[in-house]
Amino acid sequence: MKTLVGVDVGGTACKTVRITPEGELLQEKVFPTRGEEGRAAFVERLASEIEPWMIGEDGAEALGVAVAGLVDETGTVVEAPNLLDFEGWKVAEELSPRLGGVLVEVANDVNAMAWGERILGAARGASNVLLLALGTGVGGAIIIDGKLYRGTHGVAGELGHVTLQVDGPPCSCGQSGHVEAYLGQKGIAVLAGGRLDAATEEEKEKLLEACREEGELNTRAVARAAEAGDPLSLSILQDVGRLLGLVCANYVNIFNPEVIVIGGGVALSGDLLLAPARRSMKERAMRATQRGVRLVRAELGLSAAAIGAALLAQGALSESGEMES
Ligand SMILES: [Zn+2]
């Protein structure tokens, strides 16, 4: 049986998976990225971790690498705020010779995640898909006519860095008022903090308790209290959901997608967040552009980017005509 290997290089952890061409997960491993030790040391560590999966009869036909950063059209990591030493990394050039010349496909992690969701997850079978990954940052990916849309230089899809408000709060990219400044974890914490300040002692009791359990006011604390039925936290999620829906309405008017997939930690709140988002998207988007559009939660979980990267590598392999039957 032929196999594929996918890698997701994140700021703190590196996830690796070995899957069948149908996407069945055979094995997975996670190890710390330790970017501070430098890229060369990381490449060596990664190569020795996955080498056993590349050799023998079941050896991988292709390797997909997803990176938490912008990847240009040559497969070079050009901007990686959480992996500074990896900027300039020509991924295939450095990995492929170390792994017997295997085909290496490189992608931004959110693009890989979106591809995984389209092949195996929440956007299965859809041709026009947007993915918004709500985490510390807000990542985006665009699939048009069944193909990942990469733009002129490979770096399209930055749906989190679209301006919502002139002179809004600062964004991690150096600009201000971007979607990420509102829907990233920090933005949501600021919104929640404002609501906490305005609440009575009795109203804030449950959320404060969840904050103590989490060690801080963060999206997990809000989600946890909301799931337990806390009215203040539910109403915070409603506010966030309304904003998310408004943002999605913008995308719907531009792209007329079939599905918008919401991933990342914040999406774990599920319908507590997505139900108000659907309502506000419906109110804001044009009637024709929103016809039939679905706003859904990602399905593939923490391995989505690694699995998606492996599937992208499979696509690159069949395009290069090397796929054996
Ligand atoms: Zn930004």
Residues whose N, C-alpha, C, O or C-beta is under 5 A from the ligand:
A	BS01	ZN	G160 H161 C171 S172 C173 Q175 H178
